[in-house]
Amino acid sequence: MTDTLDYQTMTHNAMMSIVRDALQSVAKDGLPGEHHFYITFAPQHPGVDMPDDLRARQGDEMTIVLQHQFENLSVSDLGFQVDLAFDGIVQTLRIPFATVLAFFDPSVEFGLRFPANQEQMLDEAPSAPSSAPEDTSENTSDNDEPDAPEAEEPRTGEVVNLDTFRDK
């Protein structure tokens, strides 16, 4: 037994259960109303199962949208699987919850970030090039500023402004 309660881990687990519960609800009953999800994850993580050609086109982060054109969503305690079309070709993605970096539902302005997942993945992947996060994806300008403080001091999950992730 430790001398302190690990509130950071408890908070992370509680926030991830929100993502899991939302996805399980959608898998069972479909998306209600105007709800839709932006889910950002680390496609290069070895736990992510996706076609190699699709992975090769991604940087350290990939955001998928679950709105109108997705099929066969299934959810387990450890992750989820979904079929999405990329360039007109349906591809199956298997995404462990441990690789999820952010979850947003713009219809209700709800969002979660999981910097602990990102820090853990960086620790697990010493062979990953250190400059890759700066040279990839359309989110680079949005992520340049927040990356520096996260590297200096670990942060827990937080609610973020969705305008950061909207196309302008």
N, C-alpha and C positions, 0 to 999 in steps of 0.2 A: 504494500500500500504506500502511496506517496503522501507527502505532507500537504499537497494542494490539489484542488480540483482542476482538471484540464478544461477550462471553459472554452478555449479556442477550438479544441477538437469537438467538444459537445456542440458548439455553435455551427461549425462546419458540417457535422453530421445532420443537424437539424435542418440546415439550409439545403443540403443535398436531398433530404427526404422530401422537401417541397418540390424539387425538380422531379424526383421519382414519382411522387403522388400525382403531379400534374400530367406527366407522360402516361402513367397507368390509366388515369381517367380518360385521356384522349384515345388510348389504345382500345379501351372498352366501349366508350360512347361517342367518339368523334369529338371534333372541336366545337364547343358551344359558341354561338353568337359570332362576334368578330375576333375572338381569341386567335392568336397565332404566336409561334415561338421562334426566336432567334437563339440558336444554341452554338456557342463557340467552343471548340475543343482543339486538342493537339493531335493533328493527323499523323505526325511522325512518330508518335509514341508506339512502341511495339505491341501494345494491347489493342490498338485500333485495327479492325479488320476492314479493309477497303481495297478496291482494285489498285494495283501498283501504278498504272498510268494516271489515275486520278490523284493518288498520293504525290506523285512526282510533280504535279502542277501546283501543289500547295506549299505554303511556307510552314512556319511553326504554329500557325493558327488557321483554322478554317471555321467559317460560320455557315450553318445550314439553316434553312427556313422551313418550318413545318406549318403550312397554311393550306393551300388548295391542292397541291400536287405531290402528295406523298402516299405511300401504301405500306401495308404489312408492318405497322408499328407494333413491336412487342417489347416488353419491359421485364427485366429481372431485377434482383437485388443488386447485381453488380454493374448493370448497364442496360443499353437498349439497342434495338436493331430497327432499321427503317429502310425502305426502298425509295430512292429519289432519282429523278431524271437529271442527267448531266449531258448537255449537248444532244438531247433527244434520246439518250440511251439510259435505261433504268439500271441503276447500280444499287447494290445492297451495302449498307454501312453498319458495322457493329462497333458501338462506341461505349467503352467502359465509363462509368460515372467518375472514376478517378482521373479521367482525361478532360473532363468538362471544365472550361475556364470561365464561362459566363452563360447566363440564361436570362432571356428577356421576353416579356409579353407586352408589346407596345400598345395593345388594345386597352390595357388597364394601367399602363405605365409602371409595370413591376419588373424589377431586374435584380439579379444576384451576380456577384463575381466570386470566383474561387481562387484567390492568389495562392492559397496553400497548395492547391493542386499544381499550379505552375511552378512554384518553388520546389516541390517534391520531384516533379518531372525533370527539372534542371539538374537536381542532385543525382538522379538516376541515370542521366544521359551525359556522361563526361565527354563522349566522343562527338557530341553535337557541336557544330561550329558556333563560337560565341557571337559572331556578327550576324548570324542568320535572322534573329528577331528584328534587327534594324533594317534588313534589306528585303523584307517580304511583305506581301499583302497590302490591300488597300487601306487597312487600319493602321498603317505605320505612323501616319501623322497624329492619329488619335492616341497612339500608345507610347510615343516617344516621351512625353512628359510623365505619365504615371509610372513608367518602368523604373526610373531613377529612385523615387522614394521607396518603392517596394523593395529594391535591392538594399537600401540602407536600413530599413526597419520592417520586419514582417508585419503585415496587416491582416486583420480578420476580414470576413466577407462584409460587403457593404452594398447599399442600394445606390445605383448610379443613374445618371441622367441618360435617357434613351436617345436624345438628340445626337449624342456622340456617335451612334452606330447607324444613323439614318443617312442615306445618300442625299447629297446636297445638289 
